[in-house]
Amino acid sequence: MSVMVTVKRDEPFEKALRRFKKKYEKAGILKDVKKNSFYLKPSEDRRLRRAKAAKRSRQTRRYGS
């Protein structure tokens, strides 16, 4: 997974950096790094996924879809 942004001739650095951040986030690199930063036991992973699903369910019930 690599993200490459070519800076155009008269393009401001901030604009190129913004494009890089968008590509970086869309590629999911940071999410992958955080996920692999420490070991999570399978039982803990299942518990965490269930908790996230329950939270999403509560929010959709509360705010509608």
C-alpha positions as CSV (number, residue, x, y, z in Angstrom):
1,M,0.0,0.0,0.0
2,S,1.7,3.1,-1.1
3,V,0.3,6.6,-1.7
4,M,1.9,8.8,-4.3
5,V,1.1,12.4,-5.1
6,T,3.0,14.3,-7.7
7,V,3.3,18.0,-7.1
8,K,2.5,20.1,-10.1
9,R,4.7,22.9,-11.2
10,D,2.9,26.0,-9.7
11,E,0.9,24.1,-7.1
12,P,1.1,25.3,-3.5
13,F,2.5,22.7,-1.1
14,E,-0.6,22.9,1.2
15,K,-2.8,21.8,-1.7
16,A,-0.5,18.8,-2.5
17,L,-0.5,17.9,1.2
18,R,-4.3,18.0,1.3
19,R,-4.5,15.7,-1.7
20,F,-2.0,13.3,-0.1
21,K,-4.1,13.3,3.1
22,K,-7.2,12.4,1.2
23,K,-5.5,9.6,-0.7
24,Y,-3.9,8.4,2.6
25,E,-7.2,8.2,4.4
26,K,-9.0,6.6,1.4
27,A,-6.3,3.9,1.2
28,G,-7.0,3.1,4.9
29,I,-3.3,3.1,5.9
30,L,-3.7,4.7,9.3
31,K,-6.6,2.4,10.2
32,D,-4.5,-0.6,9.2
33,V,-1.5,0.7,11.3
34,K,-3.7,1.2,14.3
35,K,-5.3,-2.2,13.9
36,N,-1.9,-3.9,13.8
37,S,-0.3,-1.9,16.5
38,F,-1.0,-4.5,19.2
39,Y,-2.3,-8.0,19.4
40,L,-5.9,-8.5,20.1
41,K,-7.1,-12.0,21.2
42,P,-9.9,-13.4,19.0
43,S,-12.4,-13.4,21.8
44,E,-11.6,-9.7,22.5
45,D,-11.9,-8.9,18.8
46,R,-15.3,-10.5,18.6
47,R,-16.5,-8.7,21.8
48,L,-15.2,-5.4,20.3
49,R,-16.9,-6.0,17.0
50,R,-20.2,-6.9,18.7
51,A,-20.0,-3.7,20.9
52,K,-19.4,-1.6,17.8
53,A,-22.4,-3.2,16.0
54,A,-24.6,-2.7,19.0
55,K,-23.6,1.0,19.1
56,R,-24.3,1.4,15.4
57,S,-27.7,-0.3,15.9
58,R,-28.6,2.1,18.7
59,Q,-27.6,5.1,16.7
60,T,-29.6,4.1,13.7
61,R,-32.7,3.3,15.9
62,R,-32.3,6.7,17.6
63,Y,-31.6,8.9,14.6
64,G,-33.1,6.9,11.7
65,S,-31.4,5.9,8.5
